[in-house]
Each structure stands twice: as structure tokens, then as C-alpha cells.
């Protein structure tokens, strides 16, 4: 029996059914729908609205369906409209008309919001877990290159020397913020819509707080109209996933650049590269390019949902059915890209000699001259000007900064003693960077240490949440 139809004399036209139908994509909500049905059944039972023997039969059937959905023995068919109707069909096939009892006090409006929240929590935790693996790979790679000098860039021009590990380790920070964002999102998403019914709550003696607790939520919704129309958790998740995608795309861009013949820094492993169908010599950084390219669709999915929500009247409107495909797609996309980028990071090696040779080029030590003068109490503006003159002189003579003569240094600024050459080394410049978060060896070691501690803290939070969630699903 369809979920509605009593007041209609005609079945929906084919085109209506085709447009209405969502089961081909919302079927993946089935495990969450079954779990929230068990929670709903429990309150119907404890409130006495369902007799024990009826409740027992329905519970047994729901548990069987859970197994059959997992094994693929039960699945949606062409005539099912959505996941809810497909599962009600399955239930009534098992227990007959009493299967329909489960609909008391519940609407697809609170049901779908609950299912989607459970799905989102489950999968955002999986995304978080996958991010921690990338974090571990980035930290390992950063440590491996903790003593490899390289040029640091601003405006894509040589700026100041750094250790290459520092360049890699910066990514750990952005993904750590993503993990914090997911944690934060979880805390806000932790409100159960179930019990809000179609929009106004229920006149039956249900217990939304009990269902919320049963499903692992911290509380039940404070406003039933908000509960059925709130998709903030979808929009926020899509924003987080977009930002993860943007972070991945920036890694992708770097890897593409570093793997060029011109740079020649990165050697991406064969297993994470692809060839060309026509040019036999080619080894392309396609994983890095896909990481970069996929960010576009992630941003598109966020935009689609925000546009769908804008101006949407409150309580349930069918527009809301459009929340699912973008969310599913963004989660699938991020879960596809993360392991590929993790593997690429793990297996890429970098050419230390090339990076070291490039480190002092482009007069990247000019700041050291200015800092040398500042230590001699020369005002920075004057020091900056003098260092600039050193660069100009070198450019004119086609030499490097440390090749300027004592006389040339002196003529530019009286405080530029021959001692200045001591700071004109890549190693010296790097070693002098001692502030928190700097590229110098001690600061860098501290950075790696605290990033590692932070990662184990976040990994534990995620593992605990995943354990809690899977116990709830299995209860
Ligand atoms: N398939 C619908 C969705 O995904 C379920 C809710 C339908 N509710 C309704 N009143 N038509 O949003």
C-alpha cells in the first residue's frame, strides 16, 4: 500500500511518479531509517500505543529487514517512491497490515530529517577518520624533510629560505582546522528531529527526548517546525567538505608544480601517476589534478543546497528532497580523493639537492642583510633600503650577495661590516628563525611535536565517536 492515496481517485501520472521518486538515490538511508524506526517503535511500545505482541512482531521484522538490507536480500523496486515507502513495503510483506502501525505519530518529514542527520554524522566521522590518515602522512613527510632547505615563496617568487618539511607541515594545520570544524559541527548537529511529526509535534504520548537519547543525540528539537525544515547541518557539512576539497586542491596544485620539469623537485611514485595514450615518455600527476578539479563540484554542491534553501517556506516542502544528492556526492567525492592524496603524499620523494641549490637564488637572503643591520640598531626602513641596494649592485655585476666586496658593502652602509657574510648562508638564515611556528630547527621540531599530539587527541575523539555511533546503530 502506498504511503498516501486515501483522498485521491487517480494514481499519479507517470511523469509525477518519475519526478517524485527518490529511492534510486535515497536508498542509502535505509540502515538509518530502520534504526530510527526501532527508536520510534520503542516509544510507541512504552507509551502503550502499541500492544506488546504487535510491537514484538514489528521489531522482529525491522531487525530482519536490517540484515536483509545489509546483505542486499531486500532492496528497493521500481514502484517504490522513496526509501521510507520501500521499507514500509518490506515491513508489511513480513507482518501484514500491522506494519502500518509504525506510522503513528511520525511523518516522513521528521523521519527523513532524522535519517539524513544520522547518515551525515556517520559519514562526516568517516571523512574525519580519513583526514587523520592524510595528516599522519603529511607529518611523516614533513619530518622526513625536516633538514632539507628549500626556497620559500611569496607571489611565486623566491622570498626567504625555509626547510622543506615546514612547507609540507603547513597542510597539517588546515586539515586540523577541518577536523575541529567537523567536531564543532557534530556538537551542533546533535539534536534529534524525531517526534516533530509533520510540523507541529504529536498529540500521541510520544517521548522525543527518549528517542533522541536512543539514537545517540544530545537532545530533541526545541521547535518542531524548525526540526522538519532545518537543513543547516547539510549546508554546514557541505561547506566543511568544500573547504576540505579546497585544501586538497591546494596540495594538488603544489604537487603539479613541483613535478614539472622546470621545478623537478617532486618525484611522484608510479602507482600514483598516469601515462599518456600518445606520448610514451609522459608521467602525469593526474591524482593531484583530480584533487584540484574535484573542488569545483564540491563547491557546486554547497551552492546548490544554499540556493535551494534560500527563501524556502518553513516546515516541509518537497524542495528539501534536493538536499540528498549534493550531500551524498560531496561525501563520496571527498572519501574518494582523500586516500588517493594520502597515498600520493606518502610515496612522493623530493630532490634535496635541487631544492638546496635553489634556496639562495633570487637573492632570498636579502632579508638577512636588513636583519643584520637592525641588530646593529639601524632603523628597519634604512636597513631595507641598504639591503635593496646590495641586491641592485649584485644584479648589475651578475654576482650573489656574499660575493660583494668589503668595500662595496661599506659603501652601501657603514654598518655593513664583513661580518655580514656570516648571515648570508641558507643554513644560517634558517637557523636564525626561532620564533614560535618558524622554520628554524627548534621551532620546527616543536611544531611537529605539538601537531602530532593534536592529531592523536583528535584521532581519539573521532574513534570514540565512531565507536559510540556504531554501537547505537547496532543496538
Ligand atoms: N522523499 C522525501 C524527501 O526526501 C521524503 C519526505 C516526503 N515528505 C512529504 N511530505 N512528501 O524529502
Boltz pocket constraint, residues with backbone or C-beta under 6 A from the ligand:
constraints:
  - pocket:
      binder: B
      contacts: [[A, 20], [A, 22], [A, 26], [A, 82], [A, 108], [A, 109], [A, 112], [A, 316], [A, 317], [A, 318], [A, 320], [A, 321], [A, 322]]
      max_distance: 6.0
